[in-house]
Amino acid sequence: MEATDFGSFSIDLPTEWKVNEVQGIDSYIWEIVTGNGDTIYFDYGYYSNSLEEESVRMYPNNMIPWFLEREIDTTGMVFLDKETITESDREKYRKQIAVQDTIDGFTAKIVEPKVAGNGLTGVYFDSLGEGSLGKIMLQISGIDLAPVNNDLFLKSIRTIKIKKE
């Protein structure tokens, strides 16, 4: 691992991973390409993605006729053989695990897929300071990373150092 400096922060990355700048409109955007071609993106600015997983739309089976009568597309919906949908029902269908932690003194949300290689791995900092447009955020993430890259990236996340103003 080798420290890579991005100006506002640094992160230790495997030496074989390559870093490329990508054109951003209102933020600094970079991509990190792993040795076997997985891509991890980061966005430092005012509108960084908070890495929230989209909620699974779940309904009791008895609502199927209601959707069909109205010709509503049910693609992506989950129907369960029960009257009430609970949070634990939703948890079974989530693809990622999210935890709050502290990295370099800042609160961070770290997400990883329940099954490596199938989902989002990343970190999100809600506030690293204030800029002319409001809170400055940082998110770094990759989708469907190979298990070895997923593990290396999760280790790298812990090495982030934020430059204090």
C-alpha positions as CSV (number, residue, x, y, z in Angstrom):
1,M,0.0,0.0,0.0
2,E,1.1,3.5,-0.8
3,A,-0.3,6.9,0.3
4,T,-2.0,8.7,-2.6
5,D,-2.6,12.4,-2.1
6,F,-5.7,14.0,-3.6
7,G,-5.2,17.5,-2.1
8,S,-8.0,17.5,0.3
9,F,-7.4,14.0,1.6
10,S,-5.1,11.1,1.2
11,I,-5.7,7.3,1.1
12,D,-3.4,4.3,1.1
13,L,-3.9,2.3,-2.1
14,P,-2.3,-0.9,-3.5
15,T,0.6,0.2,-5.6
16,E,-0.8,-1.6,-8.7
17,W,-4.0,0.5,-8.6
18,K,-4.1,3.4,-11.1
19,V,-5.7,6.8,-10.5
20,N,-7.3,8.9,-13.2
21,E,-8.9,12.4,-13.1
22,V,-12.4,12.6,-14.5
23,Q,-14.1,15.9,-15.6
24,G,-16.5,17.1,-12.9
25,I,-18.8,20.1,-13.0
26,D,-19.1,21.1,-9.3
27,S,-16.7,18.7,-7.6
28,Y,-13.5,16.9,-7.9
29,I,-14.1,13.5,-9.4
30,W,-11.4,10.8,-9.8
31,E,-11.5,7.1,-10.6
32,I,-9.2,4.4,-9.2
33,V,-8.8,1.3,-11.4
34,T,-7.7,-1.9,-9.7
35,G,-5.2,-4.3,-11.1
36,N,-7.9,-6.5,-12.6
37,G,-10.1,-3.6,-14.0
38,D,-12.6,-2.9,-11.2
39,T,-13.3,0.8,-10.9
40,I,-13.8,2.9,-7.8
41,Y,-15.0,6.5,-8.0
42,F,-14.7,9.3,-5.6
43,D,-16.5,12.6,-5.5
44,Y,-15.4,15.5,-3.2
45,G,-17.7,18.4,-3.2
46,Y,-21.2,19.7,-2.3
47,Y,-23.4,17.0,-3.9
48,S,-21.7,13.7,-3.2
49,N,-23.8,10.6,-3.2
50,S,-24.7,9.5,0.4
51,L,-24.6,5.8,-0.6
52,E,-28.1,5.2,0.5
53,E,-29.5,1.9,-0.7
54,E,-32.8,2.2,-2.5
55,S,-35.6,0.7,-0.4
56,V,-37.1,-2.5,-1.7
57,R,-40.8,-2.0,-2.6
58,M,-42.6,-4.8,-0.7
59,Y,-46.3,-5.5,-0.4
60,P,-48.6,-8.3,0.9
61,N,-49.6,-10.8,-1.7
62,N,-53.3,-9.7,-1.3
63,M,-52.4,-6.4,-3.1
64,I,-51.4,-8.1,-6.4
65,P,-55.0,-7.8,-7.8
66,W,-55.0,-4.0,-7.0
67,F,-51.7,-3.5,-9.0
68,L,-53.0,-5.6,-11.9
69,E,-56.4,-3.9,-12.1
70,R,-54.6,-0.5,-12.4
71,E,-52.0,-2.0,-14.9
72,I,-49.1,-0.9,-12.6
73,D,-45.8,-2.3,-13.5
74,T,-44.7,-4.6,-10.6
75,T,-41.2,-5.1,-11.9
76,G,-38.8,-5.0,-8.9
77,M,-41.5,-5.3,-6.4
78,V,-41.5,-8.1,-3.8
79,F,-44.8,-9.6,-2.7
80,L,-44.9,-11.6,0.6
81,D,-47.4,-14.1,1.9
82,K,-48.2,-12.0,5.0
83,E,-50.5,-9.1,6.0
84,T,-47.9,-6.7,7.4
85,I,-44.4,-6.0,6.1
86,T,-41.8,-5.4,8.8
87,E,-38.3,-3.8,8.8
88,S,-36.8,-7.3,9.3
89,D,-38.6,-8.4,6.1
90,R,-36.9,-5.5,4.3
91,E,-33.5,-6.3,5.8
92,K,-33.6,-9.8,4.2
93,Y,-33.7,-8.1,0.7
94,R,-31.1,-5.4,1.3
95,K,-27.9,-6.0,-0.7
96,Q,-25.6,-4.0,1.5
97,I,-24.6,-3.4,5.2
98,A,-24.0,0.1,6.4
99,V,-22.2,1.1,9.6
100,Q,-21.2,4.4,11.1
101,D,-17.6,4.8,12.2
102,T,-15.0,7.5,12.8
103,I,-12.1,7.9,10.3
104,D,-9.4,10.5,11.1
105,G,-11.8,12.1,13.5
106,F,-14.7,12.5,11.1
107,T,-18.0,10.6,11.1
108,A,-18.2,8.2,8.1
109,K,-20.7,5.8,6.8
110,I,-19.1,2.6,5.4
111,V,-21.1,0.3,3.2
112,E,-20.3,-3.1,1.9
113,P,-22.3,-5.8,0.1
114,K,-23.7,-8.7,2.1
115,V,-22.1,-10.8,-0.6
116,A,-18.7,-9.6,-1.9
117,G,-18.8,-9.0,-5.6
118,N,-22.6,-8.2,-5.6
119,G,-23.3,-4.6,-4.5
120,L,-21.8,-1.4,-3.4
121,T,-18.7,-0.9,-1.3
122,G,-17.8,2.6,-0.2
123,V,-17.4,5.4,2.3
124,Y,-19.3,8.6,2.7
125,F,-18.4,11.6,4.8
126,D,-21.4,13.9,5.3
127,S,-19.4,17.0,6.3
128,L,-15.7,17.7,6.1
129,G,-16.1,21.5,6.5
130,E,-18.0,24.4,5.0
131,G,-17.5,25.9,1.6
132,S,-19.1,28.8,-0.3
133,L,-22.1,26.5,-1.2
134,G,-22.5,24.7,2.1
135,K,-21.2,21.4,3.5
136,I,-18.3,19.7,1.7
137,M,-18.8,16.0,1.4
138,L,-16.7,13.0,0.2
139,Q,-17.8,9.7,-1.1
140,I,-15.6,6.9,-2.5
141,S,-17.3,3.8,-3.9
142,G,-17.2,0.9,-6.3
143,I,-19.9,-1.5,-7.5
144,D,-19.6,-5.3,-7.7
145,L,-15.9,-5.3,-6.8
146,A,-14.1,-8.6,-7.0
147,P,-13.8,-10.0,-3.5
148,V,-10.0,-9.4,-3.3
149,N,-10.5,-5.7,-4.4
150,N,-13.5,-5.4,-2.0
151,D,-11.3,-6.4,0.9
152,L,-8.3,-4.2,-0.1
153,F,-10.6,-1.2,-0.6
154,L,-12.2,-1.7,2.8
155,K,-8.7,-1.7,4.3
156,S,-7.8,1.4,2.3
157,I,-10.9,3.3,3.6
158,R,-9.5,3.1,7.1
159,T,-6.3,4.9,6.1
160,I,-8.1,8.1,4.8
161,K,-6.5,11.2,6.2
162,I,-8.5,14.5,5.8
163,K,-6.5,17.7,5.4
164,K,-7.6,20.1,8.1
165,E,-8.1,23.7,6.9
